[in-house]
Amino acid sequence: GKDGPMRFRLIGCEVLERELRMESAQTPHPVDLEILPKALHDLGGKRMRARIQERIDAVEPERYSAILLGYARCGNGLAGIEARRIPVVIPRSHDCIAMLLGSRPAYDAIVEENAGTYFRSPGWVEHCPNTMQLSGAPADVTNELDWLMEKYGQEPGRYLYEELYRYQRTYSRLVYIDTGAAPDGRFEREARREAEKNDWRFEKHPGNRLWFRKLITGNWDEDFLILQPGERSVGSHDSSIFRTEEIPV
């Protein structure tokens, strides 16, 4: 029952899987991990939220003390999440890059040096290896511009291509966040190659797993939103990222 030792259910994104597993292995109480595919993110906020909510609702309340979400706000995928029978704990972060660096100030400091910074981490390299094929064209398409113009018409296709690849012109450095979750250096080498290919400066920054550690050990400070049963998360426009409201009956 509820009075026994704490046990957490952790539902997280595969981009953060390595860091979440590392911290789960060292926590004093058991954590059951469920990893969801990065592709959820690409469905957009509404569908992503529905899928995560579905997984939250599938958790047996009598087995767990709380449900932890290994996610950031991610373009609103976590606004509107509801806690029904046990608390749900959500990191107060706009995106997972700040979480991988350990704090929002750490993230801001890097971006202030150079706004044109593209970030990579072990999980980002592993699960989203290809920045290049942004258009959704099959991998064997050699000319995406032609493919887009064929698919959407000459002008719309050209416009889309320009928009998609504008990032290559706005970024000038790639920062690889070394969270210690990939000791063989494979993902770092891949990130280096990507930087070379795009003519970006390569920099390696140490990551910090503190945010994940706090989530998993139950040390929930101001970096977390704790939804009690009957509450839901609402996106807020200030630094708190989220606020709570009662679920209307």
KALIN-V189812 format. One record per helix or strand of 2 or more residues. SS is the DSSP state (2 for helix, 1 for strand). FROM is the first residue (numbers start at 1). TO is the last residue. If there is no record, write none. Layout:
# KALIN-V189812
SS,FROM,TO / SS,FROM,TO
This chain:
# KALIN-V189812
1,8,13 / 2,14,24 / 1,31,36 / 2,39,42 / 2,45,57 / 1,66,70 / 1,87,91 / 2,96,101 / 2,104,113 / 1,117,121 / 2,122,127 / 2,144,152 / 2,154,170 / 1,173,178 / 2,186,198 / 1,201,206 / 2,210,217 / 1,224,227 / 1,231,235 / 1,242,246
